[in-house]
Amino acid sequence: MNILLIIQIIISLILVTLVMLQSKDSGLSNPFGATQSGYQTKTGPEKMIYLFTIFTVIIFIAISILNIRS
């Protein structure tokens, strides 16, 4: 099996986990089910997860392009 394909699968699983952590109802901002309306800025761990998600998406796209070319 191609090593890039294995890396792509692992990154996709990480990406799914990161997106699920950011979901509105079960994210880190509402650990006990409390809901708030309105705009909130991301702080602390939420911001780190958000930025890591963006980084992971970029890596995923790059590996996908590499898989197409090989």
DAJOFEN-V395499 format. One record per pair of residues at least 12 apart in sequence whose C-alpha atoms are under 10 Angstrom apart, sorted by the first residue. I is the first residue (numbers start at 1). GAP is how many residues later the second one is. D is the distance in Angstrom with one decimal. If there is no record, write none. Layout:
i=I gap=GAP d=D
i=I gap=GAP d=D
This chain:
i=2 gap=65 d=8.9
i=2 gap=68 d=9.5
i=3 gap=64 d=9.7
i=4 gap=59 d=6.8
i=4 gap=60 d=8.5
i=4 gap=62 d=7.8
i=4 gap=63 d=6.6
i=4 gap=66 d=9.3
i=5 gap=58 d=8.3
i=5 gap=59 d=8.4
i=5 gap=61 d=9.6
i=5 gap=62 d=7.0
i=7 gap=53 d=8.9
i=7 gap=56 d=8.0
i=7 gap=57 d=10.0
i=8 gap=51 d=8.9
i=8 gap=52 d=6.4
i=8 gap=53 d=9.1
i=8 gap=54 d=9.6
i=8 gap=55 d=6.4
i=8 gap=56 d=7.1
i=8 gap=59 d=8.8
i=9 gap=51 d=9.2
i=10 gap=50 d=9.7
i=11 gap=45 d=7.1
i=11 gap=46 d=8.6
i=11 gap=48 d=8.1
i=11 gap=49 d=6.4
i=11 gap=52 d=9.3
i=12 gap=44 d=8.6
i=12 gap=45 d=8.6
i=12 gap=47 d=10.0
i=12 gap=48 d=7.1
i=14 gap=39 d=8.8
i=14 gap=42 d=8.0
i=14 gap=43 d=9.9
i=15 gap=37 d=9.2
i=15 gap=38 d=6.5
i=15 gap=39 d=9.2
i=15 gap=40 d=9.8
i=15 gap=41 d=6.5
i=15 gap=42 d=7.1
i=15 gap=45 d=8.5
i=16 gap=37 d=9.3
i=17 gap=36 d=9.4
i=18 gap=31 d=6.7
i=18 gap=32 d=8.0
i=18 gap=34 d=8.1
i=18 gap=35 d=6.1
i=18 gap=36 d=9.8
i=18 gap=38 d=9.1
i=19 gap=30 d=8.8
i=19 gap=31 d=8.6
i=19 gap=34 d=7.3
i=21 gap=25 d=8.8
i=21 gap=28 d=8.1
i=21 gap=29 d=9.4
i=22 gap=24 d=7.6
i=22 gap=25 d=9.9
i=22 gap=27 d=7.8
i=22 gap=28 d=7.6
i=22 gap=31 d=9.4
i=24 gap=12 d=9.8
i=27 gap=19 d=8.4
i=28 gap=17 d=7.9
i=28 gap=18 d=6.5
i=28 gap=21 d=9.6
i=29 gap=13 d=8.8
i=29 gap=14 d=9.4
i=29 gap=16 d=9.3
i=29 gap=17 d=7.4
